[in-house]
Amino acid sequence: MRVALLRALRTIVMAGYVVCTAAFVGFSIYAVLQFGLWWTALIGIGGSTRLVLGAVTLLPFLLLFTKLDRSRPLGWLAGCFNRAVATIDRAIAAHER
């Protein structure tokens, strides 16, 4: 019973990592898209032209994001979750003997 609970806990921790990573990447892209829509509203552009300029604004930032070293924050996040999963794995191995 305890091993099943530990495996369920490991699954929950791994799902938490996936959600946190997706949130980090998603919020980064969302912020850039909002910036693209913000500056076009400042100069009074409306309609579909505003949306097209917002999307065009996103392109250089996407190129920049591919060159950025995002491994630092995501690596830190992976390290935190990896330590938790490793501890759970050791507990599972100890109880399966």
C-alpha positions as CSV (number, residue, x, y, z in Angstrom):
1,M,0.0,0.0,0.0
2,R,2.8,2.4,0.9
3,V,4.6,1.8,-2.4
4,A,1.4,2.6,-4.3
5,L,1.1,5.8,-2.4
6,L,4.7,6.7,-3.2
7,R,4.2,6.0,-6.9
8,A,1.1,8.2,-6.9
9,L,3.0,11.0,-5.1
10,R,5.8,10.6,-7.7
11,T,3.2,11.0,-10.5
12,I,1.8,14.1,-8.9
13,V,5.3,15.6,-8.5
14,M,6.1,14.9,-12.2
15,A,2.8,16.4,-13.3
16,G,3.6,19.5,-11.2
17,Y,6.9,19.8,-13.1
18,V,5.1,19.6,-16.4
19,V,2.5,22.3,-15.4
20,C,5.2,24.6,-14.1
21,T,7.4,24.3,-17.2
22,A,4.4,24.9,-19.5
23,A,3.4,27.9,-17.4
24,F,6.8,29.4,-17.7
25,V,7.0,29.0,-21.4
26,G,3.4,30.0,-22.0
27,F,3.6,33.1,-19.9
28,S,6.7,34.2,-21.7
29,I,5.0,33.9,-25.1
30,Y,1.8,35.5,-23.7
31,A,3.8,38.5,-22.4
32,V,5.4,39.1,-25.8
33,L,2.1,38.8,-27.6
34,Q,0.5,41.3,-25.2
35,F,3.4,43.7,-25.8
36,G,2.7,43.4,-29.6
37,L,-0.9,44.3,-29.0
38,W,-0.1,47.1,-26.5
39,W,2.2,49.2,-28.6
40,T,-0.2,49.1,-31.6
41,A,-3.0,50.4,-29.4
42,L,-0.7,53.2,-28.2
43,I,-0.4,54.7,-31.7
44,G,-4.1,54.2,-32.5
45,I,-4.0,51.4,-34.9
46,G,-7.2,49.3,-34.9
47,G,-8.8,46.3,-36.5
48,S,-7.0,43.6,-38.3
49,T,-4.0,45.8,-39.0
50,R,-3.4,45.9,-35.2
51,L,-3.5,42.1,-35.0
52,V,-1.1,41.7,-38.0
53,L,1.4,44.1,-36.5
54,G,1.1,42.3,-33.1
55,A,1.9,39.0,-34.8
56,V,4.8,40.6,-36.7
57,T,6.1,42.0,-33.5
58,L,6.1,38.5,-32.1
59,L,8.5,37.1,-34.8
60,P,11.7,38.9,-33.6
61,F,11.0,37.9,-30.0
62,L,10.5,34.3,-31.0
63,L,13.9,34.4,-32.8
64,L,15.4,36.0,-29.6
65,F,13.8,33.3,-27.4
66,T,15.4,30.6,-29.5
67,K,18.8,32.2,-28.8
68,L,18.3,32.8,-25.1
69,D,19.6,30.5,-22.6
70,R,16.4,29.4,-21.0
71,S,18.1,26.4,-19.5
72,R,19.0,28.4,-16.4
73,P,15.4,28.9,-15.0
74,L,14.1,25.6,-16.5
75,G,17.2,23.8,-15.3
76,W,16.7,25.1,-11.8
77,L,13.1,24.0,-11.9
78,A,14.1,20.6,-13.2
79,G,16.7,20.3,-10.4
80,C,14.1,21.0,-7.7
81,F,11.6,18.5,-9.0
82,N,14.4,16.0,-9.7
83,R,15.5,16.1,-6.1
84,A,11.9,15.4,-5.0
85,V,11.5,12.5,-7.4
86,A,14.9,11.0,-6.5
87,T,13.9,11.0,-2.8
88,I,10.6,9.3,-3.7
89,D,12.4,6.8,-5.9
90,R,14.8,5.9,-3.1
91,A,11.9,5.4,-0.7
92,I,10.1,3.1,-3.3
93,A,13.3,1.1,-3.7
94,A,13.7,0.7,0.0
95,H,10.2,-0.6,0.4
96,E,10.4,-3.0,-2.5
97,R,13.3,-5.0,-1.1
